[in-house]
Amino acid sequence: MDMIHKLTIAVLVLLTAVTLAMLVQHQVSTQRLPGTAANRKVDLKKSYELIIAKNAEIYGDVVELSQQKQFSPAMEKLQEIIAVHPENSMSSVYLAQLQYNQGQIAAAIHSYRIAVDSEPDYVDKKTPLFIGDKIMALITEARGKLKREKKLKPNDKAIDLALEDVYYLQRRIAGGCE
Amino acid sequence: MTRLKLPDIAIVTGAALGVGAVLLTAFGNPANSGICISCFLENLAGALQFQDNLRMSYIRPELTGFLLGSFFMALKSKRFNVTGGSSPVIRFFLGFFIIIGCAVFIGCPIKMVQRLAAGDLTAIAALLGMMFGVWLGAKYIRAGVFLDREKNLPKINGYILPLIGVLLLIFLILKPSFILQGETGPAAQHAPLLVSLSIGLVIGGLAQRSGLCITGGFRNFFLVRETTLLYGIVTFFISAILLSLITGQFHLGLNGQPASHMGHGWTFLAMTLVGLASVIIDGCPFRQVIKAGQGDVDAGITCFGMVTGAAVVITWLLRSTSAGPSFNGKIAVLTGLIFCLVVILSYRKIPGKR
């Protein structure tokens, strides 16, 4: 081993040590800063709490009217909210629930599909927004009805579309890497 | 202690894959995705910020396990041969298109077997497509298509990929701010680190010894009626189906299967692309990772192509969803098939011609 080789190894060891020291020092000093993994979890929890509180405030009247089984006024109130907050995917969830309560099963399933497409957390068991079990209960009930209707009206495209929505939601709720 | 012979080690690897895949799902990995190289690479691309879907961002320890398991086994058994230089750009793009094919089906060949073993009948189209692609590839091999021969390279080339594996593991443990980890969606669904890593290491080591490869098993059968690897695949399927039944993960049917769609024609074509491209580069995505660990620099280049593909399938919306394949995905599959055929024509050595 000549001098150049020895010197190169020495510099290599030094550089490695300095890099490692810098990394460790940086890791320790940034542990409590926003943006680190531990804090990201806390931030996410807080953001969910905020979303839930905000939704409770926005949709309070709709929920109350629905509980009183006043579905038409609830629907009118919901349409007003949609006009003000068109971006809020929770509107599709309440719309689905109201449509279901008014017997519009195919429309309810489609609204759930729109809701799930705009907010995947609705079918994510690990988030507080999860409503997969509610959707599953509805589509399980609807699937039987739709299949019976399909036998009676085999050429009805609306039933085909509703069944497509049912199977899509089933796949989404089943999970997987999507 | 008696040494395991080759047929036995392929079967042991198959059993380990089946048990490992189902156990990983039971421990927290996404449904039917206990082991999926394409999904894992999409997650890795997200964690490294090559794509921006936080729900698909996580460094899967299994991937590192496969790489390092293969590396350590190759070192131990003195099979760590550093080779490379065989059409690197072609291999990069074939790796890229393989992941596109996987993303249109939603899963690599390993996941395809796992999906079948969990009762997902939509994966039958994928199996048929992959078998057709491999059969086609075998026909082309017989017709004189093969990439140029690799050369021996300095040892350092072979250490790069295992070192990247170690680095990823460090990133996963230290969680520096530039590494993303999703707290919702598939990224949040994972088995405990030590479980994932241990299963990855064991399977990686066994796969290095046995050479188990999903497309390779079918290729050997179509080409020379050799069944060693095919027995490994059958064992993988049987062990996965048994454990799926025991753990309650078996749901037979076409509808309601996790991360699946009903675009069977596109699934067939996508997996034809995976089968054909895998035969040209000698191995499915899983095999490429294992070969990269044992010093095959060409496989390492393919892995870089696969990571690039994994990022692109998300950012360019090539990936299928439960609603079905996207237009972009369909075009990408066709482009991939065109690329494969152009490569095949370019590399064909016609007998008697110079």
Chai-1 contact restraints between the chains, C-beta under 6 A:
chainA,res_idxA,chainB,res_idxB,connection_type,confidence,min_distance_angstrom,max_distance_angstrom,comment,restraint_id
A,Q27,B,L174,contact,1.0,0.0,6.0,A-B,restraint_1
A,G35,B,S177,contact,1.0,0.0,6.0,A-B,restraint_2
A,A37,B,K175,contact,1.0,0.0,6.0,A-B,restraint_3
A,K41,B,E183,contact,1.0,0.0,6.0,A-B,restraint_4
A,L44,B,E183,contact,1.0,0.0,6.0,A-B,restraint_5
A,D121,B,T184,contact,1.0,0.0,6.0,A-B,restraint_6
A,D124,B,T184,contact,1.0,0.0,6.0,A-B,restraint_7
A,D124,B,G185,contact,1.0,0.0,6.0,A-B,restraint_8
A,K126,B,A188,contact,1.0,0.0,6.0,A-B,restraint_9
A,T127,B,T184,contact,1.0,0.0,6.0,A-B,restraint_10
A,Y167,B,N255,contact,1.0,0.0,6.0,A-B,restraint_11
A,Y168,B,S322,contact,1.0,0.0,6.0,A-B,restraint_12
A,Y168,B,A323,contact,1.0,0.0,6.0,A-B,restraint_13
A,Q170,B,N255,contact,1.0,0.0,6.0,A-B,restraint_14
A,Q170,B,G256,contact,1.0,0.0,6.0,A-B,restraint_15
A,R171,B,S260,contact,1.0,0.0,6.0,A-B,restraint_16
A,R171,B,S322,contact,1.0,0.0,6.0,A-B,restraint_17
A,R172,B,S322,contact,1.0,0.0,6.0,A-B,restraint_18
A,A174,B,G256,contact,1.0,0.0,6.0,A-B,restraint_19
A,A174,B,P258,contact,1.0,0.0,6.0,A-B,restraint_20
A,G175,B,P30,contact,1.0,0.0,6.0,A-B,restraint_21
A,G175,B,A31,contact,1.0,0.0,6.0,A-B,restraint_22
A,G175,B,P258,contact,1.0,0.0,6.0,A-B,restraint_23
A,G176,B,P30,contact,1.0,0.0,6.0,A-B,restraint_24
A,G176,B,A31,contact,1.0,0.0,6.0,A-B,restraint_25
A,G176,B,N32,contact,1.0,0.0,6.0,A-B,restraint_26
A,G176,B,S33,contact,1.0,0.0,6.0,A-B,restraint_27
A,G176,B,P258,contact,1.0,0.0,6.0,A-B,restraint_28
A,G176,B,A259,contact,1.0,0.0,6.0,A-B,restraint_29
A,C177,B,P30,contact,1.0,0.0,6.0,A-B,restraint_30
A,C177,B,S33,contact,1.0,0.0,6.0,A-B,restraint_31
A,C177,B,C39,contact,1.0,0.0,6.0,A-B,restraint_32
A,C177,B,P186,contact,1.0,0.0,6.0,A-B,restraint_33
A,C177,B,A259,contact,1.0,0.0,6.0,A-B,restraint_34
A,E178,B,A259,contact,1.0,0.0,6.0,A-B,restraint_35
A,E178,B,T321,contact,1.0,0.0,6.0,A-B,restraint_36
